[in-house]
Amino acid sequence: MRFQSTGNKIFIGDSGRSKMTLMRKYDYVMLYLFLLGLVASLAAIYVAMTVYGYSSIKTLPLLAAPLFIIGTLNYIVHKRWLPILCIIAIAVGIYFLWEKSYVLFFLYLFVCTEGVAVMTEVIQRIVFFKILNIIEFVNLKAKLSISDRIVTFMFNIPCDLDTRNLNVDLSVKRDGIPWSDMFHTIFMGLMFSTFLWMYMVFNPSFISGESGMSIYTFTIILYVSLLVLPWNILKSLNVRVQTGYRDFSVFSGLYETIKRMFLPILAVFVFLALSLSSGALSIMYVVMSIIMIAVIVVFTSVLYYTGSEADVIADIKKKWADFHPTSMYAGYREKALTSYDDDVPGTPRRELRLCLSRK
């Protein structure tokens, strides 16, 4: 650590802490493969739409390819041969004995969600210490950078909060799936899907029932899940700023920001949907997307909590002492200010408030 001067304030700098990472070689490989797959998918969509005249409804499912690749590779690398054989056998059975189009839904549910779980862990490893490093010193700076402003807005950090006493609970023990955490994640996913619902209600393709809508919706919801799931680590570790009174939960700050942003939009959506009477089909797709969000979040959360969370927390625990060597002063409670007694014979007794007075 080092002291830095900013205007008329002095605060402790991170001395390289912002570069601290939880990323492993395997995580970098998965990240680069995902990004390459995403660029290739976007290029393929562009060519299909501009050269061959396909609509976005037909081409957008290509965006699921990077998650499918990541999910498949993760199954293979961890030698989970039994799930692989079961997935292949069931997919073949669906193709020949049921509806062929349902094969994509099945693969989305059991392979692409695995990819979402893997990328959720990768995102957590990238951003965890970076976010906490910004939060810890953000209210000690005279001038905030763009990243500081984004973080304070996202996590609803009060400007008068002393954020230096940042703490986590590293002794996380799971007796089962944390369903309450999962419900919070589903709610955040629903809030982010508000824009998708507005698009569904007002898009003629949804109103007319153009084929491919279901898989189109499923693809978008995969990425909505990837957007909201990584923040669960903040709740799992109870990341908080300790004060002399009620602690400030970082996850709760994010949760409140999302509610504050999207609830008014949701109200506008409901009003417009009822006013325009856009049709039963579009409303049906909205309901279907709600069910899809719940299903995908549950599946991905189960995969994450049973496979990845323990490794992420173990790596955080290893590096936490280097990132945050000691707790900062958290303030005195009013009750503690009434008297001071160090139990040393002959020590004069006086109120602690007088000891702290500047007069």
Secondary structure, DSSP 8 states (H G I E B T S, - for coil): -EEEEETTEEEEE-TTGGG-----HHHHHHHHHHHHHHHHHHHHHHHHHHTS---HHHHGGGGGHHHHHHHHHHHHHTT-HHHHHHHHHHHHHHHHHS-TTHHHHHHIIIIIHHHHHHHHHHHHHHHHHHHHHHHHHGGG-SS--HHHHHHHHHTT--TT--TT-EE-------SS--HHHHHHHHHHHHHHTHHHHHHHHH-HHHHHT-TTHHHHHHHHHHHHHHHHGGGHHHHHTT-EE--SSS-EEHHHHHHHHHHHHHHHHHHHHHHHHHHHT--HHHHHHHHHHHHHHHHHHHHHHHHHHHHTHHHHHHHHHHHHHHH--S-------GGGGS------TT-----HHHHH---
